[in-house]
Amino acid sequence: MVQLIPWLQVTIPGFVYLTAIFFFLLALSGKYDLNFTGIKEYIPYIAILILFFSYVIGYTIHLTFEKIIFFIYPGLNKPLAYLINIHNRMSKDLYKSYDDSYSNLILFRHLFIATILLGISLFNWFRKGKLQRLKWNSFITCIIFALLFLIAYFVAQESVNKLNNLMSSY
Protein backbone atom coordinates (compact mmCIF):
# COMPACT_ATOMS: atom_id res chain seq x y z
CA MET A 1 0.00 0.00 0.00
CA VAL A 2 1.28 3.44 -0.91
CA GLN A 3 1.68 5.86 1.97
CA LEU A 4 0.31 9.36 1.55
CA ILE A 5 3.27 11.36 2.80
CA PRO A 6 3.67 14.93 1.52
CA TRP A 7 6.89 15.61 -0.31
CA LEU A 8 8.56 17.80 2.29
CA GLN A 9 11.08 19.46 -0.01
CA VAL A 10 8.19 21.08 -1.90
CA THR A 11 5.65 21.38 0.94
CA ILE A 12 7.86 23.47 3.21
CA PRO A 13 8.77 26.05 0.55
CA GLY A 14 5.18 25.84 -0.66
CA PHE A 15 4.08 27.05 2.77
CA VAL A 16 6.47 30.00 2.52
CA TYR A 17 5.19 30.76 -0.99
CA LEU A 18 1.61 30.50 0.32
CA THR A 19 2.42 32.86 3.20
CA ALA A 20 3.96 35.35 0.76
CA ILE A 21 0.83 35.15 -1.40
CA PHE A 22 -1.35 35.56 1.70
CA PHE A 23 0.39 38.77 2.82
CA PHE A 24 0.49 40.07 -0.75
CA LEU A 25 -3.28 39.57 -1.06
CA LEU A 26 -3.85 41.19 2.34
CA ALA A 27 -1.85 44.24 1.27
CA LEU A 28 -3.63 44.31 -2.08
CA SER A 29 -7.05 44.21 -0.40
CA GLY A 30 -6.11 46.89 2.12
CA LYS A 31 -6.51 44.68 5.21
CA TYR A 32 -3.63 45.58 7.51
CA ASP A 33 -4.58 43.63 10.62
CA LEU A 34 -4.92 39.92 11.29
CA ASN A 35 -8.14 39.97 13.30
CA PHE A 36 -10.18 37.10 11.94
CA THR A 37 -13.27 36.58 14.08
CA GLY A 38 -15.44 33.48 14.12
CA ILE A 39 -12.94 31.00 12.69
CA LYS A 40 -12.03 29.11 15.87
CA GLU A 41 -14.24 26.13 15.03
CA TYR A 42 -12.80 25.94 11.51
CA ILE A 43 -9.11 25.84 12.48
CA PRO A 44 -8.62 22.08 11.81
CA TYR A 45 -10.12 22.46 8.34
CA ILE A 46 -8.06 25.56 7.65
CA ALA A 47 -4.90 23.68 8.71
CA ILE A 48 -5.67 20.85 6.29
CA LEU A 49 -6.33 23.34 3.50
CA ILE A 50 -3.08 25.15 4.25
CA LEU A 51 -1.15 21.86 4.08
CA PHE A 52 -2.88 20.88 0.85
CA PHE A 53 -2.33 24.23 -0.85
CA SER A 54 1.27 24.36 0.41
CA TYR A 55 1.91 21.06 -1.33
CA VAL A 56 0.08 22.06 -4.52
CA ILE A 57 1.81 25.45 -4.78
CA GLY A 58 5.22 24.01 -3.89
CA TYR A 59 4.90 21.13 -6.35
CA THR A 60 3.63 23.38 -9.14
CA ILE A 61 6.45 25.86 -8.66
CA HIS A 62 8.95 22.99 -8.44
CA LEU A 63 7.78 21.54 -11.77
CA THR A 64 7.85 24.97 -13.36
CA PHE A 65 11.41 25.58 -12.17
CA GLU A 66 12.52 22.14 -13.36
CA LYS A 67 11.07 22.80 -16.83
CA ILE A 68 12.78 26.21 -16.98
CA ILE A 69 16.10 24.75 -15.84
CA PHE A 70 15.89 21.87 -18.36
CA PHE A 71 14.92 24.33 -21.10
CA ILE A 72 17.93 26.55 -20.37
CA TYR A 73 20.30 23.61 -19.73
CA PRO A 74 19.02 20.69 -21.84
CA GLY A 75 22.10 18.60 -21.01
CA LEU A 76 20.90 18.20 -17.43
CA ASN A 77 17.77 16.31 -18.49
CA LYS A 78 18.83 12.67 -18.72
CA PRO A 79 16.65 10.06 -20.43
CA LEU A 80 14.65 7.88 -18.08
CA ALA A 81 16.26 4.66 -19.38
CA TYR A 82 19.71 6.06 -18.53
CA LEU A 83 18.61 6.95 -14.99
CA ILE A 84 17.00 3.53 -14.44
CA ASN A 85 20.15 1.80 -15.70
CA ILE A 86 22.32 3.77 -13.27
CA HIS A 87 19.85 3.17 -10.45
CA ASN A 88 19.94 -0.60 -11.02
CA ARG A 89 23.75 -0.71 -11.01
CA MET A 90 24.41 1.41 -7.93
CA SER A 91 24.10 0.44 -4.29
CA LYS A 92 21.03 1.37 -2.28
CA ASP A 93 23.12 3.51 0.08
CA LEU A 94 24.62 5.52 -2.77
CA TYR A 95 21.20 6.01 -4.37
CA LYS A 96 19.69 7.07 -1.02
CA SER A 97 22.56 9.51 -0.52
CA TYR A 98 22.01 10.97 -4.01
CA ASP A 99 18.25 11.22 -3.46
CA ASP A 100 18.73 12.97 -0.12
CA SER A 101 21.26 15.41 -1.59
CA TYR A 102 18.98 16.23 -4.50
CA SER A 103 16.05 16.71 -2.10
CA ASN A 104 18.13 19.19 -0.09
CA LEU A 105 19.03 20.99 -3.32
CA ILE A 106 15.34 21.36 -4.20
CA LEU A 107 14.46 22.46 -0.66
CA PHE A 108 17.11 25.17 -0.38
CA ARG A 109 16.57 26.44 -3.95
CA HIS A 110 12.91 27.07 -3.25
CA LEU A 111 13.42 28.36 0.29
CA PHE A 112 15.85 30.95 -1.07
CA ILE A 113 13.35 32.27 -3.60
CA ALA A 114 10.27 31.92 -1.37
CA THR A 115 11.92 33.75 1.53
CA ILE A 116 12.80 36.71 -0.69
CA LEU A 117 9.20 36.84 -1.93
CA LEU A 118 7.95 36.61 1.67
CA GLY A 119 10.22 39.51 2.67
CA ILE A 120 8.86 41.64 -0.17
CA SER A 121 5.26 40.73 0.72
CA LEU A 122 5.77 41.46 4.43
CA PHE A 123 7.46 44.75 3.64
CA ASN A 124 4.54 45.73 1.43
CA TRP A 125 2.00 44.65 4.06
CA PHE A 126 3.74 46.38 7.00
CA ARG A 127 4.30 49.55 4.94
CA LYS A 128 0.76 50.86 5.38
CA GLY A 129 -0.38 49.04 8.50
CA LYS A 130 -0.23 49.88 12.20
CA LEU A 131 3.15 48.20 12.59
CA GLN A 132 5.12 50.25 10.08
CA ARG A 133 8.22 50.07 12.23
CA LEU A 134 8.47 46.34 11.42
CA LYS A 135 8.66 46.72 7.65
CA TRP A 136 12.46 46.90 7.47
CA ASN A 137 12.96 44.37 10.27
CA SER A 138 10.87 41.76 8.48
CA PHE A 139 12.46 42.46 5.12
CA ILE A 140 16.04 42.32 6.41
CA THR A 141 15.31 39.16 8.43
CA CYS A 142 13.92 37.46 5.34
CA ILE A 143 16.93 38.53 3.28
CA ILE A 144 19.32 37.16 5.93
CA PHE A 145 17.46 33.84 5.93
CA ALA A 146 17.48 33.83 2.13
CA LEU A 147 21.27 34.28 2.14
CA LEU A 148 21.61 31.41 4.60
CA PHE A 149 19.44 29.26 2.34
CA LEU A 150 21.60 30.28 -0.63
CA ILE A 151 24.73 29.12 1.21
CA ALA A 152 23.00 25.84 2.06
CA TYR A 153 21.99 25.53 -1.60
CA PHE A 154 25.62 25.81 -2.73
CA VAL A 155 26.66 23.18 -0.18
CA ALA A 156 23.91 20.86 -1.44
CA GLN A 157 24.92 21.60 -5.04
CA GLU A 158 28.49 20.57 -4.27
CA SER A 159 27.24 17.33 -2.73
CA VAL A 160 25.08 16.58 -5.78
CA ASN A 161 28.00 17.33 -8.11
CA LYS A 162 30.26 14.93 -6.22
CA LEU A 163 27.63 12.22 -6.35
CA ASN A 164 27.04 12.88 -10.07
CA ASN A 165 30.75 12.39 -10.70
CA LEU A 166 30.67 9.18 -8.69
CA MET A 167 27.57 7.98 -10.54
CA SER A 168 29.12 8.68 -13.94
CA SER A 169 31.68 5.97 -13.21
CA TYR A 170 28.88 3.36 -13.07
C-alpha positions in Angstrom: 0.0 0.0 0.0 1.3 3.4 -0.9 1.7 5.9 2.0 0.3 9.4 1.6 3.3 11.4 2.8 3.7 14.9 1.5 6.9 15.6 -0.3 8.6 17.8 2.3 11.1 19.5 0.0 8.2 21.1 -1.9 5.6 21.4 0.9 7.9 23.5 3.2 8.8 26.1 0.6 5.2 25.8 -0.7 4.1 27.0 2.8 6.5 30.0 2.5 5.2 30.8 -1.0 1.6 30.5 0.3 2.4 32.9 3.2 4.0 35.3 0.8 0.8 35.1 -1.4 -1.4 35.6 1.7 0.4 38.8 2.8 0.5 40.1 -0.8 -3.3 39.6 -1.1 -3.9 41.2 2.3 -1.9 44.2 1.3 -3.6 44.3 -2.1 -7.1 44.2 -0.4 -6.1 46.9 2.1 -6.5 44.7 5.2 -3.6 45.6 7.5 -4.6 43.6 10.6 -4.9 39.9 11.3 -8.1 40.0 13.3 -10.2 37.1 11.9 -13.3 36.6 14.1 -15.4 33.5 14.1 -12.9 31.0 12.7 -12.0 29.1 15.9 -14.2 26.1 15.0 -12.8 25.9 11.5 -9.1 25.8 12.5 -8.6 22.1 11.8 -10.1 22.5 8.3 -8.1 25.6 7.7 -4.9 23.7 8.7 -5.7 20.9 6.3 -6.3 23.3 3.5 -3.1 25.1 4.3 -1.1 21.9 4.1 -2.9 20.9 0.9 -2.3 24.2 -0.8 1.3 24.4 0.4 1.9 21.1 -1.3 0.1 22.1 -4.5 1.8 25.4 -4.8 5.2 24.0 -3.9 4.9 21.1 -6.3 3.6 23.4 -9.1 6.5 25.9 -8.7 9.0 23.0 -8.4 7.8 21.5 -11.8 7.9 25.0 -13.4 11.4 25.6 -12.2 12.5 22.1 -13.4 11.1 22.8 -16.8 12.8 26.2 -17.0 16.1 24.8 -15.8 15.9 21.9 -18.4 14.9 24.3 -21.1 17.9 26.6 -20.4 20.3 23.6 -19.7 19.0 20.7 -21.8 22.1 18.6 -21.0 20.9 18.2 -17.4 17.8 16.3 -18.5 18.8 12.7 -18.7 16.6 10.1 -20.4 14.6 7.9 -18.1 16.3 4.7 -19.4 19.7 6.1 -18.5 18.6 6.9 -15.0 17.0 3.5 -14.4 20.1 1.8 -15.7 22.3 3.8 -13.3 19.8 3.2 -10.4 19.9 -0.6 -11.0 23.7 -0.7 -11.0 24.4 1.4 -7.9 24.1 0.4 -4.3 21.0 1.4 -2.3 23.1 3.5 0.1 24.6 5.5 -2.8 21.2 6.0 -4.4 19.7 7.1 -1.0 22.6 9.5 -0.5 22.0 11.0 -4.0 18.3 11.2 -3.5 18.7 13.0 -0.1 21.3 15.4 -1.6 19.0 16.2 -4.5 16.0 16.7 -2.1 18.1 19.2 -0.1 19.0 21.0 -3.3 15.3 21.4 -4.2 14.5 22.5 -0.7 17.1 25.2 -0.4 16.6 26.4 -3.9 12.9 27.1 -3.3 13.4 28.4 0.3 15.8 30.9 -1.1 13.3 32.3 -3.6 10.3 31.9 -1.4 11.9 33.7 1.5 12.8 36.7 -0.7 9.2 36.8 -1.9 8.0 36.6 1.7 10.2 39.5 2.7 8.9 41.6 -0.2 5.3 40.7 0.7 5.8 41.5 4.4 7.5 44.8 3.6 4.5 45.7 1.4 2.0 44.7 4.1 3.7 46.4 7.0 4.3 49.5 4.9 0.8 50.9 5.4 -0.4 49.0 8.5 -0.2 49.9 12.2 3.1 48.2 12.6 5.1 50.3 10.1 8.2 50.1 12.2 8.5 46.3 11.4 8.7 46.7 7.6 12.5 46.9 7.5 13.0 44.4 10.3 10.9 41.8 8.5 12.5 42.5 5.1 16.0 42.3 6.4 15.3 39.2 8.4 13.9 37.5 5.3 16.9 38.5 3.3 19.3 37.2 5.9 17.5 33.8 5.9 17.5 33.8 2.1 21.3 34.3 2.1 21.6 31.4 4.6 19.4 29.3 2.3 21.6 30.3 -0.6 24.7 29.1 1.2 23.0 25.8 2.1 22.0 25.5 -1.6 25.6 25.8 -2.7 26.7 23.2 -0.2 23.9 20.9 -1.4 24.9 21.6 -5.0 28.5 20.6 -4.3 27.2 17.3 -2.7 25.1 16.6 -5.8 28.0 17.3 -8.1 30.3 14.9 -6.2 27.6 12.2 -6.3 27.0 12.9 -10.1 30.8 12.4 -10.7 30.7 9.2 -8.7 27.6 8.0 -10.5 29.1 8.7 -13.9 31.7 6.0 -13.2 28.9 3.4 -13.1 
